[in-house]
């Protein structure tokens, strides 16, 4: 299935690799899976301006704001739209937050010929900018006389009164645009008004790059205000007209991977020196109630399609290559020894003795004896995914202090290999401390109740 990362770069481009994305997620100031920096249970991650620098929408950045994307396509099964930001008070100051969310159900079927080997899962996007906070802009439609109206280059450096920017294209009759702001430029001895505009698609979503265009009434007619950047799913939800309540869509509502989710909600939270601070972020969780999950993770159906991966074994030695000869160096794999790499990025070579070697870059080679190669894209267990099983409970709060949580923390503390360095030791100790906090009498049973965030 087509998937994408939950954030984009400031220029609107996708992050190219998982490492690029995770390096930024690792620097998020709060909201880290599996436990947050406050020591409380946290079943998701937060995306803030750290990893989505242009996804906080303001009236000043409507021409450059980058919507957050859906990670996978599917059907919207529930949502909530706040009519306004929710507020509270703190030391006489107003706090602000959003509970606007959308929940999407998706199905992954790796092999169409094996439909029983599918996984049903849900993605939750919580804390989005509510519709009332989206800027409203004047919209125009090209008139019959305006057919062929020229669009002009936008650099961001244009000044009032200077010659009109150079033409770059044309607009046809009926095309609608949203005008972000206006300016006046010199053209044919006059100084007419131009609008910095972006095209609107059939869903009234802004598309393409911004450009300058004349808003002369001969060529353009106003067609009302448009709330810019509203995602298609949110427009459909607004037509149903229910706010501040959880809603199951009355009609089918679908999204595709990469479609706009919305923007980071503008939380105003307590800060230092008894002051408030702005903290825009979105909370994301991926959930599944599908009892096929363990089989899906271990690829019980034996799906072989997709990319191949290799898993570097602990303490692997590095080699240099000269023709058909490989020489061991004193170097070892120093980073994450559980590193799993796309095999396409590690070209292999088979020497005259039939032994396989892998090039991991910068002149370093690994022996085929030190890696597990040809791991299927859907052999998720060998790619590092694990399932922690616990009998179902009617109380989610109760599940937070049952033994599967201890198993998960224990797994994480061992996975980071504390002997590898100071940072890894700190992370391992953090999870071990959480285990001790939950198991007060050290009998192997978790008694301590983890306080959940509100």
PyMOL commands that set and color helices and strands:
alter all, ss='L'
color gray80, all
select helices_A, chain A and resi 18-25+59-61+131-133+232-240+272-274+293-297+343-345+368-370+396-399+403-415+418-420+422-438
alter helices_A, ss='H'
color red, helices_A
select strands_A, chain A and resi 34-35+41-42+45-48+68-69+74-80+86-90+93-97+101-109+118-126+136-142+149-152+167-171+176-187+190-200+206-214+220-227+254-255+260-262+265-270+276-287+308-312+317-322+325-332+340-342+348-350+356-361+364-367+371-376
alter strands_A, ss='S'
color yellow, strands_A
deselect
rebuild
show_as cartoon
